[in-house]
Amino acid sequence: MQNETMFRRLRDQVSSAADAASAALGIGDEKVRALTDLGYDAETARHALAATDGNVERAAELLLLSGSAPQRNQPPRQQQQQRQQPSAGTAASPIDVDDDDQVRRIMEESRRAEEERRIRAAREESLGDANINVDTDANANINNANRTAAMANAGRAALARFEGGQTLGGKKKGGKKKAHDPVRRSNTAPPAFDRPTSDGGVIRMKSSGLTAHHPDVKVPKRMGDKTKEEQLLRCADRLRPHPFAVDTLLVALRAIRDDPDNERYRKVDKTTAGYVRTLKDRPGAEDMLLAMNFRRHGPNELRLDRPMVDDALLYLGISALEKVRESDEYKDGKRKARFVKELDQIRRGAGNDSEAEAVRRAAFMAKCPSEPTGGAGALIQLRLGDDVVRRRFDGDDVLKDIVHWIGGHGSAIPDKLASRDWCLVDINRYPPAPIDTVKNAEKTLQFIGCWPSGRLEVQPSPDDWKEQGAEGGGGGPFVAMGSSRGLGSAPTSELT
């Protein structure tokens, strides 16, 4: 009797706490009465309302899905009194003991049913007019309440994919559907293909043009998805035309290999003048450092932690860069870089008496004809390293006049062109070919192809061009190169 009194007090305290929680959730007596009128007892009704945040309709649906049969043979008040009366000879009623388990089962079954409904609605919304061919057995498995853990995880994953643009029940956020849907404007269904689902079924999916017409085409992997070896080899290959970047990376990697404990070698400051001059905006430079396990620390620093130093990656990166130094692209880039540096020194007058250099340049400019006015004549654009200069000439002016104009930008340049250390190239011809400034000195601009305009560039001479000049004869590989360009211009064979 004492135990029975104790359990009755405990039940009363739990009921008081439940009533307080129900009031906090907005579960009033009217909502409970609406469910008890359907034949359910008040305690079960309160549990269902608590599980559905006080929604009467969803609580009724929950009770129906849970399989709880309403007790229609007795009035609701009598049912509640019977649940409150403990059985004779026992400490407490079995209903009180199993209430928590029953509520948990009801909530779990409700969650599974709601999840299945959202998945079905998401699939129907996403597939649109596409035909969904799902095996009967798969449908039975989806609707089965005793789903396995793997199938439950698959359902949650499918729901997460569609959750970004949908609300509960599969309805789109934003209200009404747009009247014009560009995806469905055609009445002709596009090619479709079968996509297996996680639960063993098959979904009929619309195919993109690439999949339908080029099924064997494979999209290249992103740089970050490739192996470390592939990343290093690809980055080294992209650096071929940038010799200074190759040399800088080679020195940095060798320093890390020889002294990996030196923290100074394992940090790269992207704001330094050396990095900006040699590595910034060079394709593959920063990617190679990241492939070496460097990590970004802020916007302007790369850092390689000591435990991340990989001797195998260092060896592979150094070997790839050393192989790049043997390529023709690297050698051409190195030769061009030396040429640009020397040309820049000549233009700035470095190493020469500035006054004497100014006198020589003035002498060259004095030999140039006067520039046509009013937009008349041929516009000549000349590239000197990284700079472009422009001037107009008459159509009957000769190549020697252009050479004098070039001498006004550096007195040593005409001698470099005459000795074929450097060459003057008409880049409007394809492929570009050097122009012999000595042989064609008296040829008009129209003859050499610079009328009504011309684009010339001073470049380092190819080895074949130098050898041809040393032999003192014409011909050579440049005779058949290039195509005539301009009004009345001569073929390339007449200019080389």
Order of alpha helices (4+ residues) and beta strands (2+ residues): alpha-alpha-alpha-alpha-alpha-alpha-alpha-alpha-beta-beta-alpha-alpha-alpha-beta-alpha-alpha-beta-beta-alpha-alpha-alpha-beta-beta-alpha-alpha-beta-beta-alpha-beta-alpha
